[in-house]
Amino acid sequence: MLADVNAGKGTVGKLMKDDQLHQHLDELVAKFNSTIDRINSGQGTLGQFVVNPQLYESLNGATREFQSFAKDLRANPKKFLTIRLVLF
């Protein structure tokens, strides 16, 4: 197994011996860190969701209202749905 790793075989072997794979992995980690930094600073939708309590409360309230509407719709569908059949 060690001989395969030393020969650059398999994922671990390629990671240890292939500089290009190592460089791509470094770039991936750097991009991931950059994305996490932007989220933590409040950039983008996900960042606003993380740092803005008003957005969370608004989404939470909208969810509650939709659940209430869906419950009412199931309990009394005729209140919300009317079907008209019109012939010429």
ABEGO torsion letter per residue (X at the ends): XAAAAAAGBEAAAAAAABAAAAAAAAAAAAAAAAAAAAAAAGBEAAAAAAABAAAAAAAAAAAAAAAAAAAAAAABAAAABBBBBBBX
